[in-house]
C-alpha cells in the first residue's frame, strides 16, 4: 500500500528552501521510524508530496500522525491511502 502525504504551504508556486526542509526532515523521520520506504516525492502548485510504501497501514498512520504533530504540520497535511494499482 502507498500512503501519500500532501503538505500545503502558503504560496501557489514552488516551496522555499525552509519549506522543503520540513519535507526532507519528514522523509528522514519516516525511514528512521521504519514507517516504510519513501518511493516518491515532489513539489509545486502550493503542495509538497511524499509517497511511502508501507506493509501495515494502521501502524504507519499512527506513526505518521505522531511525526506530523512533532513537526507542527498536521493541520496543513492531507493523508490518502492507495493500493499499488491506484498509484499512478
C-alpha positions in Angstrom: 0.0 0.0 0.0 1.0 3.6 -0.6 0.4 6.4 1.8 0.6 9.8 0.2 1.2 12.9 2.3 0.4 16.3 0.7 1.7 19.2 2.7 0.2 22.6 1.7 2.1 25.8 2.0 1.3 29.5 1.7 2.3 30.2 -1.9 0.8 28.6 -5.1 4.2 28.0 -6.7 7.3 26.1 -5.5 8.3 25.8 -1.9 11.1 27.8 -0.3 14.2 26.1 0.9 12.8 26.3 4.5 9.6 24.7 3.5 11.5 21.9 1.6 13.4 21.4 4.9 10.1 20.2 6.5 9.6 17.6 3.7 13.2 16.4 3.9 13.1 16.1 7.7 9.8 14.2 7.5 11.2 11.9 4.8 14.2 11.1 7.1 11.9 10.6 10.1 9.6 8.2 8.2 12.5 6.0 7.3 14.2 6.3 10.8 10.9 5.2 12.4 10.6 2.3 9.9 7.2 3.5 8.7 8.1 2.3 5.2 10.1 3.2 2.1 9.8 6.7 0.6 9.2 5.9 -3.0 8.4 9.3 -4.4 8.3 13.0 -3.5 7.7 16.2 -5.3 6.5 19.8 -5.0 4.7 22.5 -6.9 1.4 24.4 -7.2 1.4 25.0 -3.4 1.9 21.4 -2.3 4.8 19.1 -1.4 4.0 15.4 -1.5 5.6 12.3 -0.2 4.7 8.7 -1.2 5.5 6.0 1.3 5.2 2.3 0.6 4.0 0.5 3.8 3.1 -3.0 4.8 1.0 -2.2 7.9 -1.3 0.8 7.1 -2.8 1.2 10.6 0.6 1.2 12.3 2.1 3.6 9.7 -0.8 6.0 10.0 -0.4 6.2 13.8 3.3 6.9 13.5 2.8 9.4 10.6 0.3 11.3 12.7 2.7 11.5 15.6 5.5 12.7 13.3 3.3 15.4 11.7 2.4 16.6 15.2 6.0 16.6 16.2 6.8 18.9 13.2 3.7 21.0 13.8 2.5 20.4 10.2 -0.5 18.2 11.0 -3.0 20.9 10.1 -1.6 21.5 6.7 -1.1 17.9 5.7 -3.6 15.6 3.9 -3.2 11.9 4.0 -4.5 9.4 1.5 -4.0 5.6 1.2 -3.8 3.9 -2.2 -3.3 0.4 -3.2 -0.4 -0.3 -5.6 -2.6 -0.3 -8.7 -4.0 3.2 -7.9 -0.6 4.8 -7.5 -0.3 6.5 -10.9 
